[in-house]
């Protein structure tokens, strides 16, 4: 199965399909009878090429995520958060890609 990495139930627009990456899923189901009892084993693989936030414990990763992600309930925190980070920790204020 191939899916859009950003697919949501709220957006069915095919114009931006695979714009931000692809997610591929493969699954195999094997019927088994251990000790004569019916059962199954399942193996699933998932792969995506979408850029994600790094899990490395680096404070700039959190700042980068907050500055580049728009939170619907807060609006766009970018300009205000940039100003706060510049005052408190200048090294976190300019996001750079790792």
Secondary structure by P-SEA (a helix, b strand, c coil): ccccccccccccccccccccbbbbbbbbbbbbbccccccbbbbbbbbbccccccccccaaaaaaaaaccccccccccaaaaaaaaaaccccccccccc
